[in-house]
Amino acid sequence: MKPFTYARAADTPEAVREASGPSHDFIAGGTNLLDLMKLEVMAPDKLVDINRLDLKQISETEDGGLRIGALVTNSDCAADDRIRRDYPVLSRAILAGASGQLRNKATTGGNLCQRTRCYYFYDTAMPCNKREPGSGCQAIGGATRLHAIFGASDQCIATYPGDMAVAMSALDASVEIEGKDGASRTVPVRDFHRLPGDRPDKDNVLEDGELITAVTLPAPTGGRQSYRKVRDRASYAFALVSVAADIGMEDGKISHAALAFGGVAHKPWHKPELDALLTGKEPSDALFAEAADLLLAEAQGQGGNNFKILLLRRTLRAVLREATQMGETA
């Protein structure tokens, strides 16, 4: 591991000030960052410990939603009674990820910032535009089982590996960010992660020194929520595809629909046109087939992951049947 400087911040302004630099990083749980440092995939010159910051609470907002501090652990978030009651898709998504030990350390902010699990990104002997811009992408034409079917570029075909952010995308959550000189901004989770384009090394919209301070969930919709993760084994595995859904029903019709998808793109995938197509319609297999056609119209397999297209179609149908109480099918 490359030597680095360590600083421990007492408050958010100090954390942002200490982390302002081209090769400076925050550390909280460290469940992803430390692995990458040991492999020398990431080699920051300075780490700023933010564990002393007052960002460990889940509190209610004035509009009936919840504000989840950036240092709330995944375990605490998933176990919170309000999350389990009003946002069960989020609790289920978190519990579908990693292991109990990792969830006890991993934080809300850190989970959002985790890096891809692309085989070639982790192997420093292989060229990777995400790790070293301009070096090439060994994944293209290589082993692509876990790779993207949406939003890829000729620079990168990797996927975002997380579960939590997929659920937050379905819930239309927002990320609170604090930067230099007290400047703050709020970004929808749906816009927080980036597609690779010609800058695959830049995973999200955070600028130099900016720190996630919280994630805000809007007031619950009262809909039926579901998270389905399809993976190679029953636990401790990344999604081949996943679907998060918040579906409301009224008078036999879908009153609102919000869906997001994991394991298929460089970011949690959300297609607003899909939500609009479903809203106001009576649930039927014909409607769900139309929804899948719309979702997959621009899907492009990479060879080894072509199966994801059919798998996502079937998983979406199963989730929609469950959420609209039509029953489940494989």
SEMARFI-576030 format. One record per residue (C-alpha): x, y negated, z; residue in three letters; residue number from 1. Coordinates in steps of 0.05 Angstrom, whole numbers. Each point is the difference from the previous one (the first is absolute). Layout:
% SEMARFI-576030
+--------+--------+--------+------+------+
!      x !      y !      z ! resn ! resi !
+--------+--------+--------+------+------+
!      X !      Y !      Z !  ALA !  NUM !
...
+--------+--------+--------+------+------+
***
This chain:
% SEMARFI-576030
+--------+--------+--------+------+------+
!      x !      y !      z ! resn ! resi !
+--------+--------+--------+------+------+
!      0 !      0 !      0 !  MET !    1 !
!     26 !    -68 !    -18 !  LYS !    2 !
!     16 !    -46 !     59 !  PRO !    3 !
!    -52 !    -54 !     13 !  PHE !    4 !
!    -15 !    -58 !     48 !  THR !    5 !
!    -56 !      9 !     50 !  TYR !    6 !
!    -44 !    -55 !     31 !  ALA !    7 !
!    -59 !      5 !     47 !  ARG !    8 !
!    -54 !    -53 !    -10 !  ALA !    9 !
!    -41 !    -27 !     57 !  ALA !   10 !
!    -55 !    -31 !    -42 !  ASP !   11 !
!    -25 !     -5 !    -72 !  THR !   12 !
!     36 !    -65 !    -19 !  PRO !   13 !
!     66 !     28 !     25 !  GLU !   14 !
!    -12 !     66 !    -38 !  ALA !   15 !
!    -13 !    -37 !    -65 !  VAL !   16 !
!     60 !    -45 !     11 !  ARG !   17 !
!     47 !     58 !     15 !  GLU !   18 !
!    -25 !     41 !    -59 !  ALA !   19 !
!      8 !    -55 !    -52 !  SER !   20 !
!     54 !     27 !    -45 !  GLY !   21 !
!      6 !     41 !    -64 !  PRO !   22 !
!     19 !     65 !     37 !  SER !   23 !
!    -36 !     -7 !     66 !  HIS !   24 !
!    -57 !     45 !     23 !  ASP !   25 !
!    -49 !      6 !     57 !  PHE !   26 !
!     -2 !     64 !     41 !  ILE !   27 !
!    -55 !     25 !     46 !  ALA !   28 !
!    -14 !     75 !     -1 !  GLY !   29 !
!     53 !     11 !    -53 !  GLY !   30 !
!    -32 !     65 !    -24 !  THR !   31 !
!     15 !    -15 !    -73 !  ASN !   32 !
!     55 !    -52 !      3 !  LEU !   33 !
!     48 !     41 !     43 !  LEU !   34 !
!     -6 !     60 !    -47 !  ASP !   35 !
!     17 !    -44 !    -59 !  LEU !   36 !
!     59 !    -31 !     36 !  MET !   37 !
!     28 !     69 !     18 !  LYS !   38 !
!     -3 !     20 !    -73 !  LEU !   39 !
!     30 !    -69 !    -20 !  GLU !   40 !
!    -60 !    -12 !    -45 !  VAL !   41 !
!     -9 !    -64 !     40 !  MET !   42 !
!     59 !    -36 !     32 !  ALA !   43 !
!    -22 !    -65 !     33 !  PRO !   44 !
!     53 !    -45 !     29 !  ASP !   45 !
!    -45 !    -18 !     58 !  LYS !   46 !
!    -59 !     31 !     38 !  LEU !   47 !
!    -47 !    -43 !     41 !  VAL !   48 !
!    -36 !     39 !     55 !  ASP !   49 !
!    -72 !    -25 !      7 !  ILE !   50 !
!    -25 !     47 !     54 !  ASN !   51 !
!     -4 !    -55 !     52 !  ARG !   52 !
!    -48 !    -41 !    -41 !  LEU !   53 !
!    -72 !     -7 !     25 !  ASP !   54 !
!    -31 !     36 !    -59 !  LEU !   55 !
!    -26 !     64 !     33 !  LYS !   56 !
!    -74 !    -16 !     10 !  GLN !   57 !
!    -63 !     18 !    -37 !  ILE !   58 !
!    -50 !    -57 !     10 !  SER !   59 !
!    -68 !    -19 !    -26 !  GLU !   60 !
!     -7 !    -57 !    -49 !  THR !   61 !
!    -54 !    -53 !     -1 !  GLU !   62 !
!    -34 !     30 !    -61 !  ASP !   63 !
!     -7 !     68 !     31 !  GLY !   64 !
!     62 !     32 !    -28 !  GLY !   65 !
!     65 !     23 !     32 !  LEU !   66 !
!     70 !    -28 !      1 !  ARG !   67 !
!     54 !     53 !      6 !  ILE !   68 !
!     67 !    -25 !     23 !  GLY !   69 !
!     60 !     19 !    -43 !  ALA !   70 !
!     32 !     39 !     58 !  LEU !   71 !
!    -61 !     42 !     16 !  VAL !   72 !
!     23 !     72 !     -9 !  THR !   73 !
!    -35 !     45 !    -49 !  ASN !   74 !
!    -21 !     46 !     56 !  SER !   75 !
!    -31 !    -57 !     40 !  ASP !   76 !
!    -36 !    -27 !    -61 !  CYS !   77 !
!    -29 !     67 !    -20 !  ALA !   78 !
!    -23 !     13 !     72 !  ALA !   79 !
!    -32 !    -68 !     13 !  ASP !   80 !
!    -75 !     10 !     14 !  ASP !   81 !
!    -19 !    -59 !    -44 !  ARG !   82 !
!     40 !     26 !    -58 !  ILE !   83 !
!    -29 !     70 !      7 !  ARG !   84 !
!    -71 !    -27 !      4 !  ARG !   85 !
!     -1 !    -56 !    -52 !  ASP !   86 !
!     59 !     17 !    -46 !  TYR !   87 !
!      6 !     76 !      2 !  PRO !   88 !
!     32 !      2 !    -69 !  VAL !   89 !
!     60 !    -36 !     30 !  LEU !   90 !
!      6 !     47 !     59 !  SER !   91 !
!     -5 !     61 !    -45 !  ARG !   92 !
!     52 !    -27 !    -49 !  ALA !   93 !
!     50 !    -14 !     55 !  ILE !   94 !
!    -10 !     69 !     30 !  LEU !   95 !
!     11 !     31 !    -69 !  ALA !   96 !
!     70 !    -29 !     -3 !  GLY !   97 !
!     67 !     20 !     29 !  ALA !   98 !
!      2 !     37 !     67 !  SER !   99 !
!    -22 !    -17 !     70 !  GLY !  100 !
!     71 !    -18 !     20 !  GLN !  101 !
!      8 !    -48 !    -59 !  LEU !  102 !
!    -69 !    -31 !     11 !  ARG !  103 !
!     20 !    -15 !     72 !  ASN !  104 !
!     58 !    -43 !    -25 !  LYS !  105 !
!    -24 !    -26 !    -67 !  ALA !  106 !
!    -32 !    -69 !      1 !  THR !  107 !
!    -55 !    -33 !    -41 !  THR !  108 !
!     47 !    -50 !    -33 !  GLY !  109 !
!     54 !     51 !    -12 !  GLY !  110 !
!    -49 !     49 !    -31 !  ASN !  111 !
!    -20 !    -51 !    -51 !  LEU !  112 !
!     73 !    -12 !    -18 !  CYS !  113 !
!     23 !     72 !     -8 !  GLN !  114 !
!     38 !     16 !    -63 !  ARG !  115 !
!    -15 !     52 !    -53 !  THR !  116 !
!     17 !     74 !     11 !  ARG !  117 !
!     24 !      9 !    -72 !  CYS !  118 !
!     53 !     55 !     -3 !  TYR !  119 !
!     46 !    -43 !    -41 !  TYR !  120 !
!     -6 !    -61 !     44 !  PHE !  121 !
!     25 !     41 !     59 !  TYR !  122 !
!     57 !     32 !    -40 !  ASP !  123 !
!     56 !    -51 !     -6 !  THR !  124 !
!     35 !     42 !    -53 !  ALA !  125 !
!    -58 !    -13 !    -47 !  MET !  126 !
!    -15 !    -66 !    -37 !  PRO !  127 !
!    -60 !    -37 !     28 !  CYS !  128 !
!    -24 !    -69 !    -19 !  ASN !  129 !
!    -35 !     -7 !     67 !  LYS !  130 !
!     64 !     12 !     38 !  ARG !  131 !
!     47 !    -33 !    -50 !  GLU !  132 !
!    -34 !    -44 !    -51 !  PRO !  133 !
!     22 !     12 !    -71 !  GLY !  134 !
!     30 !     69 !     13 !  SER !  135 !
!    -58 !     39 !    -33 !  GLY !  136 !
!    -55 !     46 !     23 !  CYS !  137 !
!     19 !     73 !      5 !  GLN !  138 !
!    -72 !     18 !     17 !  ALA !  139 !
!    -24 !    -16 !    -71 !  ILE !  140 !
!      8 !     67 !    -35 !  GLY !  141 !
!     19 !     33 !     65 !  GLY !  142 !
!    -39 !     32 !     58 !  ALA !  143 !
!    -65 !    -39 !      3 !  THR !  144 !
!    -48 !     41 !     43 !  ARG !  145 !
!     -9 !    -57 !     51 !  LEU !  146 !
!      2 !    -57 !    -49 !  HIS !  147 !
!    -48 !    -53 !    -25 !  ALA !  148 !
!    -56 !      7 !    -50 !  ILE !  149 !
!    -20 !    -74 !      6 !  PHE !  150 !
!     39 !    -65 !     -5 !  GLY !  151 !
!     69 !     30 !    -16 !  ALA !  152 !
!     51 !    -36 !    -43 !  SER !  153 !
!     61 !     20 !    -40 !  ASP !  154 !
!     40 !    -21 !     61 !  GLN !  155 !
!    -34 !     43 !     54 !  CYS !  156 !
!    -54 !     53 !      6 !  ILE !  157 !
!      3 !     10 !     76 !  ALA !  158 !
!    -60 !      0 !     46 !  THR !  159 !
!    -15 !    -35 !     66 !  TYR !  160 !
!     -1 !     57 !     51 !  PRO !  161 !
!    -44 !    -26 !     57 !  GLY !  162 !
!    -70 !     17 !     23 !  ASP !  163 !
!    -17 !    -57 !     46 !  MET !  164 !
!      4 !    -54 !    -54 !  ALA !  165 !
!    -46 !     40 !    -46 !  VAL !  166 !
!    -55 !     -2 !     53 !  ALA !  167 !
!     14 !    -74 !     14 !  MET !  168 !
!     -7 !    -14 !    -74 !  SER !  169 !
!    -69 !     33 !     -1 !  ALA !  170 !
!    -18 !    -42 !     61 !  LEU !  171 !
!     23 !    -64 !    -34 !  ASP !  172 !
!     47 !    -16 !     58 !  ALA !  173 !
!     48 !    -60 !      0 !  SER !  174 !
!     73 !     -6 !     21 !  VAL !  175 !
!     22 !    -59 !     43 !  GLU !  176 !
!     71 !    -23 !    -16 !  ILE !  177 !
!     45 !    -50 !     35 !  GLU !  178 !
!     60 !    -32 !    -33 !  GLY !  179 !
!     51 !    -54 !     10 !  LYS !  180 !
!    -16 !    -64 !     38 !  ASP !  181 !
!    -66 !     28 !     25 !  GLY !  182 !
!    -30 !      8 !    -69 !  ALA !  183 !
!    -53 !     54 !     -2 !  SER !  184 !
!    -44 !     31 !    -53 !  ARG !  185 !
!    -51 !     55 !     -8 !  THR !  186 !
!      2 !     51 !    -57 !  VAL !  187 !
!    -52 !     53 !    -15 !  PRO !  188 !
!     28 !     70 !     10 !  VAL !  189 !
!    -22 !     14 !    -72 !  ARG !  190 !
!     50 !    -53 !    -23 !  ASP !  191 !
!     56 !     13 !     51 !  PHE !  192 !
!     36 !     55 !    -38 !  HIS !  193 !
!     27 !    -11 !    -71 !  ARG !  194 !
!      0 !     40 !    -63 !  LEU !  195 !
!     71 !     14 !    -24 !  PRO !  196 !
!      2 !    -40 !    -64 !  GLY !  197 !
!     72 !    -21 !    -12 !  ASP !  198 !
!     13 !     -9 !     75 !  ARG !  199 !
!    -11 !     69 !     31 !  PRO !  200 !
!     49 !    -18 !     56 !  ASP !  201 !
!    -52 !    -48 !     28 !  LYS !  202 !
!    -54 !     42 !     33 !  ASP !  203 !
!    -45 !    -55 !     26 !  ASN !  204 !
!    -12 !    -75 !      2 !  VAL !  205 !
!     41 !    -14 !     63 !  LEU !  206 !
!     52 !    -54 !    -10 !  GLU !  207 !
!     67 !     -7 !     35 !  ASP !  208 !
!    -10 !      0 !     75 !  GLY !  209 !
!    -76 !      6 !     -1 !  GLU !  210 !
!    -30 !     43 !     54 !  LEU !  211 !
!    -67 !     37 !      2 !  ILE !  212 !
!    -35 !    -21 !     65 !  THR !  213 !
!    -67 !     35 !     -7 !  ALA !  214 !
!    -51 !     33 !    -44 !  VAL !  215 !
!    -72 !    -24 !      3 !  THR !  216 !
!    -60 !     44 !    -15 !  LEU !  217 !
!    -65 !    -34 !    -21 !  PRO !  218 !
!    -64 !     15 !     37 !  ALA !  219 !
!    -22 !     73 !    -11 !  PRO !  220 !
!    -49 !     12 !    -57 !  THR !  221 !
!    -36 !     57 !     35 !  GLY !  222 !
!     12 !     45 !    -59 !  GLY !  223 !
!     21 !     72 !     -1 !  ARG !  224 !
!     76 !      4 !     -1 !  GLN !  225 !
!     44 !     57 !    -24 !  SER !  226 !
!     74 !     15 !    -11 !  TYR !  227 !
!     21 !     61 !    -40 !  ARG !  228 !
!     73 !     17 !    -10 !  LYS !  229 !
!     21 !     55 !    -47 !  VAL !  230 !
!     71 !     25 !     13 !  ARG !  231 !
!     44 !     61 !     -8 !  ASP !  232 !
!     -7 !     21 !     73 !  ARG !  233 !
!    -49 !    -15 !     56 !  ALA !  234 !
!     45 !    -48 !     40 !  SER !  235 !
!     62 !    -42 !     -4 !  TYR !  236 !
!     -3 !     -8 !    -75 !  ALA !  237 !
!    -11 !    -60 !    -47 !  PHE !  238 !
!    -63 !     -5 !    -41 !  ALA !  239 !
!     -3 !     28 !    -70 !  LEU !  240 !
!    -64 !    -42 !     -3 !  VAL !  241 !
!    -42 !    -32 !     54 !  SER !  242 !
!    -67 !    -36 !      0 !  VAL !  243 !
!    -25 !    -50 !     52 !  ALA !  244 !
!    -73 !    -19 !     -5 !  ALA !  245 !
!    -50 !    -46 !     35 !  ASP !  246 !
!    -68 !     12 !    -30 !  ILE !  247 !
!    -67 !    -29 !     22 !  GLY !  248 !
!    -68 !     29 !    -17 !  MET !  249 !
!    -67 !    -36 !      1 !  GLU !  250 !
!    -67 !     24 !    -29 !  ASP !  251 !
!     35 !     57 !    -35 !  GLY !  252 !
!     49 !    -45 !    -36 !  LYS !  253 !
!     73 !    -18 !     12 !  ILE !  254 !
!     -3 !    -68 !     35 !  SER !  255 !
!     74 !    -11 !      1 !  HIS !  256 !
!     62 !     38 !    -22 !  ALA !  257 !
!     74 !    -10 !     14 !  ALA !  258 !
!     51 !     53 !    -20 !  LEU !  259 !
!     76 !      3 !      0 !  ALA !  260 !
!     48 !     54 !    -23 !  PHE !  261 !
!     68 !     24 !     24 !  GLY !  262 !
!     55 !     42 !    -30 !  GLY !  263 !
!    -14 !    -26 !    -70 !  VAL !  264 !
!     35 !    -67 !     -6 !  ALA !  265 !
!     55 !    -46 !     26 !  HIS !  266 !
!    -53 !    -29 !     47 !  LYS !  267 !
!    -67 !     22 !     29 !  PRO !  268 !
!    -43 !      0 !    -63 !  TRP !  269 !
!    -65 !    -40 !      0 !  HIS !  270 !
!    -44 !    -12 !    -61 !  LYS !  271 !
!    -54 !    -52 !     13 !  PRO !  272 !
!    -38 !     21 !    -63 !  GLU !  273 !
!    -10 !     68 !     32 !  LEU !  274 !
!    -32 !    -29 !     62 !  ASP !  275 !
!    -45 !    -43 !    -43 !  ALA !  276 !
!    -21 !     59 !    -43 !  LEU !  277 !
!    -24 !     40 !     60 !  LEU !  278 !
!    -35 !    -56 !     37 !  THR !  279 !
!    -76 !     -2 !    -10 !  GLY !  280 !
!     -4 !     69 !    -33 !  LYS !  281 !
!    -32 !     64 !     22 !  GLU !  282 !
!     53 !     52 !     15 !  PRO !  283 !
!      5 !     56 !    -51 !  SER !  284 !
!     53 !     44 !    -30 !  ASP !  285 !
!     -8 !    -37 !    -65 !  ALA !  286 !
!     15 !    -66 !     35 !  LEU !  287 !
!     61 !     30 !     35 !  PHE !  288 !
!     26 !     27 !    -67 !  ALA !  289 !
!     -8 !    -70 !    -29 !  GLU !  290 !
!     38 !    -28 !     60 !  ALA !  291 !
!     57 !     50 !    -10 !  ALA !  292 !
!      3 !    -17 !    -74 !  ASP !  293 !
!      6 !    -74 !     17 !  LEU !  294 !
!     53 !     13 !     53 !  LEU !  295 !
!     42 !     46 !    -44 !  LEU !  296 !
!     -6 !    -38 !    -66 !  ALA !  297 !
!     71 !    -27 !      7 !  GLU !  298 !
!     31 !     59 !     36 !  ALA !  299 !
!     64 !     26 !    -30 !  GLN !  300 !
!     35 !     63 !     24 !  GLY !  301 !
!     76 !      8 !      1 !  GLN !  302 !
!      0 !     74 !    -18 !  GLY !  303 !
!     11 !     32 !     68 !  GLY !  304 !
!    -58 !    -39 !     30 !  ASN !  305 !
!    -51 !      6 !    -55 !  ASN !  306 !
!    -42 !     44 !     47 !  PHE !  307 !
!    -13 !    -62 !     43 !  LYS !  308 !
!    -49 !    -27 !    -52 !  ILE !  309 !
!    -47 !     59 !      7 !  LEU !  310 !
!     13 !      5 !     74 !  LEU !  311 !
!    -19 !    -72 !     12 !  LEU !  312 !
!    -63 !      8 !    -41 !  ARG !  313 !
!    -22 !     59 !     42 !  ARG !  314 !
!     20 !    -33 !     66 !  THR !  315 !
!    -38 !    -64 !    -17 !  LEU !  316 !
!    -62 !     40 !    -16 !  ARG !  317 !
!      4 !     39 !     65 !  ALA !  318 !
!     10 !    -64 !     41 !  VAL !  319 !
!    -59 !    -35 !    -34 !  LEU !  320 !
!    -46 !     60 !     10 !  ARG !  321 !
!     19 !      2 !     74 !  GLU !  322 !
!     -6 !    -75 !     10 !  ALA !  323 !
!    -69 !     -3 !    -33 !  THR !  324 !
!    -22 !     64 !     37 !  GLN !  325 !
!     -9 !     39 !    -64 !  MET !  326 !
!     44 !     55 !     28 !  GLY !  327 !
!     71 !     20 !    -15 !  GLU !  328 !
!     30 !     37 !    -58 !  THR !  329 !
!     71 !     20 !    -15 !  ALA !  330 !
+--------+--------+--------+------+------+
***
